[in-house]
Amino acid sequence: MPTNRLEAFSDGVLAIIITIIVLELKVPAGHGFSDLVRTTGVGLLTYLLTFVYVGIYWNNHHHMFHLVRQVSGGVLWANLGLLFCLSLFPLTTAWVDDSRFEPTPVVIYGVNLLGAAIAYFVLQTVIIRQQGPASLLRRAVGADIKGKISPVFYVAGILSALLIDRRGHVGVALALACFVAVAIMWVVPDRRIDRVVHEHEAAG
C-alpha cells in the first residue's frame, strides 16, 4: 500500500494535537503584561515545549517516509502506536500546567515523552525490517546516537522528579532541564536522511 494515506492521516492528527494544546491556554484575566504572565505564563512555557516536540516528531516522520514506498499492516499499527502516544500530549501538558509543575504531573509528562520515543523507535524498526537487508532507512539512521541518548535523558528526568526533593522544586527543575535538552538536541538539523534520499535519487 502507498504511504500517502498514512502520511495524510498522521499530519492531520498532529495538526489536531497542536490545536488542542493551544486551546488549553488561558486567556489573561486583565489587559496588562503582568496579567499575561500571571494567567498564561506557565501555560505558554509548557505549550512551547510540547509544540517543539510535536514539531520534531512531524519533521522526523516526514523525512523518514521519504525513504518508504510501501507500508505493511505492521507499519500501520506501529504508526498508530506513535500517534496514540502523541495524542496524550495535550492531557499531560495541561496537567503540568494546571499543577504548576508538581512532581507527579511532571513524571507523567516524562513517561509520555518516553513512550513516544519508544513508539517512534518501534515504527522505525518495523519499517527497516520491512525493507530488508538493503534498507535505505537503516543506512540513513546509522548508529542513531540521538535516538539512543534521548530515552536516557527521559528516564533521568523521570527519576529526578520522582526521587529528588519531592517537596521542593530541585527534582522538577532537573527533570525539565532533561526534557528541554532532548528537544534542543533534536531541533538541531539532522541531514542523514536528506543525504540518503539525494544519493538514492541520483543513483536512480
Kinemage of the C-alpha trace (Angstrom):
@kinemage 1
@onewidth
@group {chain A} dominant
@subgroup {mainchain}
@vectorlist {calphas} color= white
{ca met a 1} P 0.000 0.000 0.000
{ca pro a 2} L 1.350 3.503 -0.820
{ca thr a 3} L 2.281 5.814 2.037
{ca asn a 4} L 0.157 8.839 1.052
{ca arg a 5} L -2.894 7.957 3.178
{ca leu a 6} L -0.767 7.149 6.220
{ca glu a 7} L 1.132 10.419 5.904
{ca ala a 8} L -2.033 12.481 5.383
{ca phe a 9} L -3.722 10.882 8.394
{ca ser a 10} L -0.642 11.402 10.577
{ca asp a 11} L -0.339 15.053 9.512
{ca gly a 12} L -3.996 15.612 10.388
{ca val a 13} L -3.636 14.050 13.830
{ca leu a 14} L -0.552 16.130 14.627
{ca ala a 15} L -2.315 19.306 13.490
{ca ile a 16} L -5.246 18.497 15.795
{ca ile a 17} L -2.884 17.826 18.709
{ca ile a 18} L -1.282 21.258 18.314
{ca thr a 19} L -4.716 22.874 18.066
{ca ile a 20} L -5.935 21.198 21.253
{ca ile a 21} L -2.814 22.242 23.164
{ca val a 22} L -3.145 25.893 22.181
{ca leu a 23} L -6.848 25.869 23.099
{ca glu a 24} L -5.827 24.852 26.639
{ca leu a 25} L -4.078 28.201 27.114
{ca lys a 26} L -5.942 30.515 29.459
{ca val a 27} L -6.927 33.998 28.317
{ca pro a 28} L -5.387 36.654 30.623
{ca ala a 29} L -7.818 37.972 33.236
{ca gly a 30} L -6.774 41.580 32.591
{ca his a 31} L -5.245 43.666 29.836
{ca gly a 32} L -1.677 44.177 31.061
{ca phe a 33} L 1.543 42.299 30.528
{ca ser a 34} L 1.526 41.233 34.180
{ca asp a 35} L -1.895 39.623 33.620
{ca leu a 36} L -0.465 37.663 30.700
{ca val a 37} L 2.447 36.432 32.802
{ca arg a 38} L 0.289 35.605 35.828
{ca thr a 39} L -2.538 33.863 33.952
{ca thr a 40} L -0.878 32.394 30.871
{ca gly a 41} L 2.864 32.452 31.561
{ca val a 42} L 3.267 28.847 32.732
{ca gly a 43} L 0.905 27.634 30.028
{ca leu a 44} L 2.940 29.358 27.335
{ca leu a 45} L 6.111 27.637 28.538
{ca thr a 46} L 4.559 24.165 28.597
{ca tyr a 47} L 2.850 24.834 25.256
{ca leu a 48} L 6.143 25.913 23.696
{ca leu a 49} L 7.962 22.786 24.882
{ca thr a 50} L 5.222 20.443 23.689
{ca phe a 51} L 4.851 22.332 20.396
{ca val a 52} L 8.566 21.841 19.760
{ca tyr a 53} L 8.247 18.120 20.487
{ca val a 54} L 5.276 17.727 18.145
{ca gly a 55} L 7.217 19.650 15.503
{ca ile a 56} L 10.228 17.353 15.961
{ca tyr a 57} L 8.101 14.234 15.516
{ca trp a 58} L 6.338 15.694 12.478
{ca asn a 59} L 9.677 16.637 10.911
{ca asn a 60} L 11.296 13.257 11.555
{ca his a 61} L 8.182 11.359 10.474
{ca his a 62} L 8.041 13.379 7.248
{ca his a 63} L 11.704 12.724 6.464
{ca met a 64} L 11.506 9.044 7.371
{ca phe a 65} L 8.670 8.367 4.948
{ca his a 66} L 10.726 9.867 2.128
{ca leu a 67} L 12.530 6.526 2.260
{ca val a 68} L 9.375 4.397 2.342
{ca arg a 69} L 7.463 3.450 -0.790
{ca gln a 70} L 5.035 0.839 0.544
{ca val a 71} L 3.578 0.209 4.009
{ca ser a 72} L 2.500 -3.079 5.545
{ca gly a 73} L -0.071 -3.747 8.251
{ca gly a 74} L 2.709 -3.768 10.815
{ca val a 75} L 3.807 -0.284 9.786
{ca leu a 76} L 0.215 0.970 10.011
{ca trp a 77} L -0.184 -0.357 13.554
{ca ala a 78} L 3.233 0.912 14.644
{ca asn a 79} L 2.316 4.341 13.273
{ca leu a 80} L -0.962 4.260 15.212
{ca gly a 81} L 1.017 3.425 18.354
{ca leu a 82} L 3.123 6.541 17.824
{ca leu a 83} L 0.036 8.683 17.202
{ca phe a 84} L -1.565 7.303 20.371
{ca cys a 85} L 1.403 8.404 22.479
{ca leu a 86} L 1.487 11.824 20.810
{ca ser a 87} L -2.282 12.257 21.255
{ca leu a 88} L -1.733 12.163 25.035
{ca phe a 89} L 0.439 15.284 24.880
{ca pro a 90} L -2.499 17.710 25.374
{ca leu a 91} L -3.571 15.848 28.527
{ca thr a 92} L -0.150 15.600 30.146
{ca thr a 93} L 0.789 19.145 29.120
{ca ala a 94} L -2.422 20.558 30.608
{ca trp a 95} L -1.838 18.635 33.851
{ca val a 96} L 1.687 20.016 34.207
{ca asp a 97} L 0.331 23.500 33.526
{ca asp a 98} L -2.619 23.287 35.937
{ca ser a 99} L -0.482 21.806 38.721
{ca arg a 100} L 2.217 24.459 38.330
{ca phe a 101} L 4.923 21.832 37.824
{ca glu a 102} L 4.059 19.476 40.669
{ca pro a 103} L 6.302 16.353 40.652
{ca thr a 104} L 3.700 13.727 39.722
{ca pro a 105} L 2.386 15.522 36.589
{ca val a 106} L 5.979 16.180 35.502
{ca val a 107} L 6.756 12.462 35.946
{ca ile a 108} L 3.729 11.502 33.825
{ca tyr a 109} L 4.751 14.062 31.192
{ca gly a 110} L 8.190 12.440 31.104
{ca val a 111} L 6.630 8.987 30.788
{ca asn a 112} L 4.578 10.325 27.869
{ca leu a 113} L 7.747 11.617 26.178
{ca leu a 114} L 9.494 8.299 26.796
{ca gly a 115} L 6.519 6.372 25.419
{ca ala a 116} L 6.505 8.484 22.246
{ca ala a 117} L 10.243 7.914 21.783
{ca ile a 118} L 9.822 4.155 22.163
{ca ala a 119} L 6.861 4.154 19.765
{ca tyr a 120} L 8.897 6.055 17.164
{ca phe a 121} L 11.756 3.564 17.550
{ca val a 122} L 9.319 0.676 17.085
{ca leu a 123} L 7.928 2.303 13.923
{ca gln a 124} L 11.431 2.843 12.587
{ca thr a 125} L 12.377 -0.763 13.370
{ca val a 126} L 9.273 -2.194 11.690
{ca ile a 127} L 9.991 -0.165 8.532
{ca ile a 128} L 13.623 -1.329 8.471
{ca arg a 129} L 12.548 -4.968 8.807
{ca gln a 130} L 10.004 -4.490 6.015
{ca gln a 131} L 12.683 -3.045 3.741
{ca gly a 132} L 15.066 -5.936 4.354
{ca pro a 133} L 18.885 -6.136 4.402
{ca ala a 134} L 19.302 -3.306 1.882
{ca ser a 135} L 17.129 -0.921 3.924
{ca leu a 136} L 17.656 2.711 2.957
{ca leu a 137} L 16.287 3.819 6.324
{ca arg a 138} L 18.819 1.676 8.187
{ca arg a 139} L 21.604 3.306 6.180
{ca ala a 140} L 20.151 6.755 6.894
{ca val a 141} L 19.800 6.414 10.666
{ca gly a 142} L 23.230 4.822 11.039
{ca ala a 143} L 24.238 4.456 14.679
{ca asp a 144} L 21.282 6.659 15.695
{ca ile a 145} L 23.168 8.244 18.598
{ca lys a 146} L 20.462 10.816 19.352
{ca gly a 147} L 17.791 8.134 19.306
{ca lys a 148} L 19.726 6.109 21.895
{ca ile a 149} L 20.606 9.049 24.125
{ca ser a 150} L 17.099 10.530 24.285
{ca pro a 151} L 15.495 7.745 26.412
{ca val a 152} L 18.375 8.033 28.883
{ca phe a 153} L 17.559 11.733 29.387
{ca tyr a 154} L 13.851 10.957 29.733
{ca val a 155} L 14.477 8.296 32.372
{ca ala a 156} L 16.884 10.621 34.201
{ca gly a 157} L 14.232 13.347 34.171
{ca ile a 158} L 11.519 10.996 35.399
{ca leu a 159} L 13.695 9.695 38.239
{ca ser a 160} L 14.741 13.233 39.187
{ca ala a 161} L 11.139 14.416 39.555
{ca leu a 162} L 10.189 11.166 41.281
{ca leu a 163} L 13.001 10.859 43.793
{ca ile a 164} L 14.746 14.208 44.320
{ca asp a 165} L 13.325 16.896 46.621
{ca arg a 166} L 9.669 15.855 46.310
{ca arg a 167} L 8.525 18.782 48.474
{ca gly a 168} L 10.648 21.326 46.646
{ca his a 169} L 11.491 22.116 43.056
{ca val a 170} L 15.019 20.776 42.537
{ca gly a 171} L 13.934 17.419 41.131
{ca val a 172} L 11.331 19.009 38.862
{ca ala a 173} L 13.856 21.568 37.609
{ca leu a 174} L 16.310 18.786 36.768
{ca ala a 175} L 13.567 16.839 35.008
{ca leu a 176} L 12.518 19.810 32.899
{ca ala a 177} L 16.171 20.501 32.076
{ca cys a 178} L 16.483 16.919 30.771
{ca phe a 179} L 13.338 17.266 28.643
{ca val a 180} L 14.439 20.625 27.239
{ca ala a 181} L 17.920 19.234 26.500
{ca val a 182} L 16.429 16.457 24.354
{ca ala a 183} L 14.264 18.966 22.486
{ca ile a 184} L 17.291 21.174 21.770
{ca met a 185} L 19.290 18.142 20.638
{ca trp a 186} L 16.620 17.180 18.099
{ca val a 187} L 15.916 20.731 16.907
{ca val a 188} L 19.482 20.881 15.566
{ca pro a 189} L 19.131 19.920 11.865
{ca asp a 190} L 19.993 16.306 11.056
{ca arg a 191} L 20.921 15.746 7.418
{ca arg a 192} L 21.308 11.952 7.482
{ca ile a 193} L 18.020 11.093 5.782
{ca asp a 194} L 18.241 14.013 3.341
{ca arg a 195} L 21.682 12.798 2.293
{ca val a 196} L 20.481 9.230 1.671
{ca val a 197} L 17.397 10.453 -0.217
{ca his a 198} L 19.546 12.567 -2.529
{ca glu a 199} L 22.026 9.724 -3.062
{ca his a 200} L 19.176 7.311 -3.858
{ca glu a 201} L 17.570 9.727 -6.310
{ca ala a 202} L 20.913 10.347 -8.006
{ca ala a 203} L 21.559 6.609 -8.302
{ca gly a 204} L 18.054 6.067 -9.722
